[in-house]
């Protein structure tokens, strides 16, 4: 079951006196419930902090309201540990800390973090009430049984200050005084706190009977409502003083606004009062019934709006900064106007409604019923002449002349004088609109005819203007006299026609066409401002201005809430007010924005008037709205602006600390709010980034700023709020943060990298230089060895030629000489046979020598067969047993590569024969898609692979020659050998 907390019930007892009446008048009260975002409809406390936020306690936690959005906290959605909230108190010593008392304990929230103190654990926990935060920062609170002191994280139960427990209602003044009412006799008491002791302060007791709820004004004076229709002012530095409210009646409570005025709840309603010359003066009266018994006035905020707790129905706000009041109209209305004394007149069926302000500044309303003398029932137009005579025209095509008599602050006495028909004015002439000009002449239009009548002591027709006089055909719906006494006619379809003052009785005016930028029809209103500009309101085409012979059109893009304009007026401070079908707006020369919508006044279409006391009056089909534009602007203060949250890459960051982000934390979301309990929903925002923007951004309603892909650097972002009246925050909210460079862009990394790169380049240079030297040395060594090998090869070839062919040739020569010397034929034949045998051997030796120099038969039989023949021939002439397994590799390699492969295997075979001392050897060739693999193995004596042995081996053609040949065909060689275990050579030759 929902419960109402004690303080609200206490206030309700005092405020609920009197019956609730039904009034046609109503106040512009805005109500807020859970449907609007409020945490609960059962509200127990309200408090406005120094930043302007409204804190709202309830039976389910609390809400914080910035004028646009409710932010809610309870046990389920936050770290707040309690449910039924009782009171709020902002810390004086710890800025930004808010104390919250609740059922079972207290808590404080600071920078979005909660610290909870549970005072007791009981089955039925009691409400804890805040007493005061003293000058040492100790929070004192009580629950009806005990007084508690909270210092830091320590809670102590105090038994020495039991007198505080006698107060059922108490409030603090600063950090040293507590006042309140006792629960038994409702006696006013005050205590001073010092060193943890609460000492009583002598106070007056205005009455031993039930007194009203005390309150404190802006100068820390305590005001005590007394049952004898008086207020007692008390302070610790001056004697008590009594102020009589006289005939105003009993006063139950007072609430002070920021201007030093107070709102008092009297037995017959609310009154706004001020102290002047040591007496109470009434500024405004709200009769009983307009504010219901269930509405408890709890707070007047810094913008002078009144906040009420509605018992079980949320909260309500009454904005009196612009002094708006409404009267409901329950009948069909026709024309309306405001007379010279500010009385509002509304035409009805069979009568008139009059609304005026009484002597006590209260608004009153009266219906004047039609009498039998009145010449009609349905009032069409209402006009007043300079003699304060009222002229009513009727749907019945007649008009009546009335005299008005009244006493100050009272309603009017209407006396019928005569009908205009008796003055010789034809009844069919009474038309759609009427005007009494500056010379007391009545202008009346019907269709395409205008009637001008004299309204002196005896009305008479002066002139009838028709199409014959140059008046365009069509229905005239409005007539206006400008400051130069030119008369402007607005047509329903035909546009605008102006009749200059010198041609009033002669006709011959001037019309404006679309070609010169004039509106072509649907004219509804004219108004000439103090600068001489003529403003023209249209039915469907927005607003036009006419100055210096030129027209200019204004539409939705210029700030108009709607393009159907019904009326235009200018207030005494030069602001132009325009009533549209979507609400009212104004234009001020001080603002760079053309028109500003004021949504809180009214959203309906109506007719706008200016009273003689500068109040604006708007009459719609259902209500009359009275609004004070002067107070609306003079009471407007610059909005405050605060940064609520900062999210980086979607993660919430603590803005109370210095903000530094890594280089990849460069997507920032900034949430902010302009705090105004009056204009929060209409607040617009601008921002600029220091060193990047010199001008503010365009205003926007968005309360979040997104910054994406930020580069490393220092950022300072300024954000300000602008209210609907173009007043900007005096002090913008500032957010500073740094996005760090990636480590590879920081100075230490760049310096280290530079040193490393420089060292690496230097080492690379040394390595390259040494490598080039080694390569040059190898090239020189290779060239030397090549020359040496060539010489050795030449010597070898020369030796073979000398040892084989040379000997054979010598034998042939000797045999030939012997044959020449022989006498016998048989000896000659024998010598020739010897010569033939030696020549045949020489030919074979030459063939072998030529074959070793160039294997010519590679082209004849192919590489595979040539290798097989080579191995078989060697095997037949040596004791080493050779085996082979050769894949077909013909036409796979180029001719040059084939010769090199043949020479490699030939050299391997020769090395085996000369050096290996092997018994067995094998040669294997395998063909793959991208290479040819050659494996040569023997079981000979082997050798140790090191620089010495390699150098010894390379003294012959050997391994050096093999490497040279492989390098020329991009092949690779692997050697595996050890002493006594033979040798294995692996060759890999790529196939291109």
Secondary structure, 3 states (H helix, E strand, C coil): CCCCCHHHHHHHHHHCCCCCCCCCEEECEEEECHHHCCCCCCEEEEEECCCCCEEEEECCEEEEECCCCEEEECCCCCCCCCCCEEEEEECCCCCCEEEEEEECEEEEEECCEEEEEECCCCCCCCECEEEEECCCCCEEEECCCCEEEEECCEEEEECCCHHHHHEEEEEEECCCEEEEEECCCCCEEEEEEECCEEEECCCCCCCCCCCCECEECCCCCEEEEECCCEEEEEECCEEEEEEECHHHCCEEEEEECCCCCEEEEECCEEEEEEEECCEEEEEEEEECCCCCCCEEEEEECCCCEEEEEECCCCEEEEECCCCCEEEECCCCCCCEEECCCCCEEEEEECEEEEEEECCCCCEEEEEEECCCCCCCCEEEEEEECCCCEEEEEECCCCEEEEEEEECCCCCEEEEEEEEHHHHCCCHHHCCCEEEECCCCEEEEEECCEEEEEECCCCCEEEEEECHHHCCCCCCEEEEEECCCCCEEEEECCCCEEEECHHHCCCCCCEEECHHHCCCCCCEEEEEECCCCCEEEEECCCCEEEEECCEEEEECHHHCCCCCCEEEEEECCCCCEEEEECCEEEEECCCCCCCCEECCCCCCCCEEEEECCCCEEEEEECCEEEEEEHHHHHHCCCCCEEEEEEEEECCEEECCCCCEEECCCCCCEEEEEEEECCCCHHHCEEEEEECCCCCCCCCCECCCEEEECCCCCEEEEEEEEEECCCCCECCCCEEEEEEECCCHHHCHHHHHHHHHHHHHHHHHHHHHHHHHHHHHHHHHHHHHHHHHHHHHHHHHHHHHHHHHHHHHHHHHHHHHHHHHHHCCCHHHHHHHHHHHHHHHHHHHHHHHHHHHHHCCCCHHHHCHHHHHHHHHHHHHHCCCCEEEEEECCCCCCCCHHHHHHHHHHHHHHHHHHHHHHCCCEEEEEEEECCCEEEEEEEECCCCCCCCHHHHHHHCCCCHHHHHHHHHHHCCCEEEEEECCCCCEEEEEEEECC
